[in-house]
Amino acid sequence: MTAQATREPSIVGDMRRLSELMKTHCGIRESDRDWLNSLVREWHLLADTSFSDLILWLPDCSDENVFWAGAQIRPTTGPTALEDDVVGEEIRYEPDSMVTAAFLGGEIIETSTNNMRAGIPVATIAIPVIRHSECIAVVERHTNRMGVRAPGALEDTYLVIADVLSKMIWRGHFPMTPPSDPTASPRVGDGLIWVDPDGTVRYCTPNAISCIRKLGASGDLVGDDIRSLIPATTGEFNREADLAEAGVLPESAWEVTVDQPQASLRVRMLPVSDEGRWLATLVLCRDVTALRDRERQLVTKDATIKEIHHRVKNNLQTVAALLRLQSRRMNSPEGRDALRDAQRRVQSIAAVHEILSQGFDEDVPFDQIADRILLMAGDVASAAGQVCARREGSFGSVPGDIATSLSLVMTELCQNAIEHGLQASNGTVIVHATHENNRLVLDVIDDGAGLPDGFDLNSASSLGLSIVSTLVNDLGGGFSLYNNEDRGSTARVELNLPTDRLPL
């Protein structure tokens, strides 16, 4: 057999490929597809405690003799038994096939002898995945017996847990909800504690002991009550006990971050059952002290950046107010108009910093800025005539380093459309924004008199158009100005945006 695809390293990639295979080759109900996706999201617990490679085999929708490998995982606690990735491969019915036997019989199948694979003895177990009294898939465990770990308390405990989890998969009691977070939730290797139903710690891995001792505990922790070691688990553990006393199997996982001055732990609790009784609770713990410290530093940094943007905005508004006061004292109409133009430019930049000060992202929702600029343009036009200024389309999120220049560009173009396109009389100015592939397109359209005959943008002496041309060139974009077919003119700006930061 030849693998048809290369396994993606992330759990997201595994689930995506599993979903594609189930839709393409398998007639599995949507609810069962969701269950299998959840199983693949959580089955690292079985792989690590059993020291085994796992393969999920799915029945073909058109040929009952064919099974597809939908997902695969290798253990982090031991050597792999499978050198190659098999996701996307198929196997056909064979009399001695464990997958077929487990699927048809609905029972866990285990070989009595080790199979040789590339010269390595491999123990194999096939676990049917039962849902609604029906087998929907088979999980196959492959354990490298040559690299098996020396027996000890840790290995023995892991194998007991693996057998319990295998039976829970078989009976449809695993995986549990809510699902774990692949980036934050603790794994078996981070630290595992086996807790009896009365709360007594039966076994604690060395890594788990190190985690708990950072919270102030001492000793080997075996025989202690988990609720005294990690008080944050008390409420959930007592809830599990109440359910068990009422004859209900606790089946929900629970996860929390324990923050204390000396350390921070991420804790996940999973109740496990066997033959209809609550057997124990697995407590996975991970020392996240360094991660929490880094998160706090990032929050502090983000808060500082927000405060800087807020102060810059305040300073720019102060400058705009000073320019407005100065313009009122000017006797020269040309000087007064120049100061007012400068005031509007400063206000447009201040609008960008105001938006940046309200969030943690360096990308800004530019529609809010555009609407504020249109309000300023409307205030300017109110002194001359009735102008309707509105936005059509959406800019989406624009990087902050582009937003400042874009706000100035839009301010100048709107002002130019009102003063020169409409010639300070009644009319309409429309700001139309779109994105095409990786280009942001801004059109400022007016229904005024249009451009004069022989107009040449390159030889235009307008300060506003010169500012626009310079800013757009600095951003690597294009700027054009042309007459509409019916009436008025359009100023178009096209800017390149990074492909991973396109407007949403």
Secondary structure, DSSP 8 states (H G I E B T S, - for coil): ---SS---SSHHHHHHHHHHHHHHH----HHHHHHHHHHHHHTHHHHHHHTEEEEEEEE-SS-TTEEEEEEEE--SSS--S-SS--TT-EEE--TT-HHHHHHHH-S-EE-SS-EEETTEEEEEEEEEEEETTEEEEEEEEEEESTT-----HHHHHHHHHHHHHHHHHHHT--S-BS---TTTS--GGG-EEEE-TTSBEEEE-HHHHHHHHTTT--S--TTSBHHHH-GGGHHHHHHHHHHHHTT----B-EEEEEEETTEEEEEEEEEEEETTEEEEEEEEEEE-HHHHHHHHHHHHHHHHHHHHHHHHHHHHHHHHHHHHHHHHT---HHHHHHHHHHHHHHHHHHHHHHHHTT-S-SEEEHHHHHHHHHHHHHHHHTTTS-EEEEEEE---EEEHHHHHHHHHHHHHHHHHIIIIISTTSSEEEEEEEEEETTEEEEEEEE-SS---TT--GGG---HHHHHHHHHHHHTT-EEEEEE-SSSSEEEEEEEE--GGG---
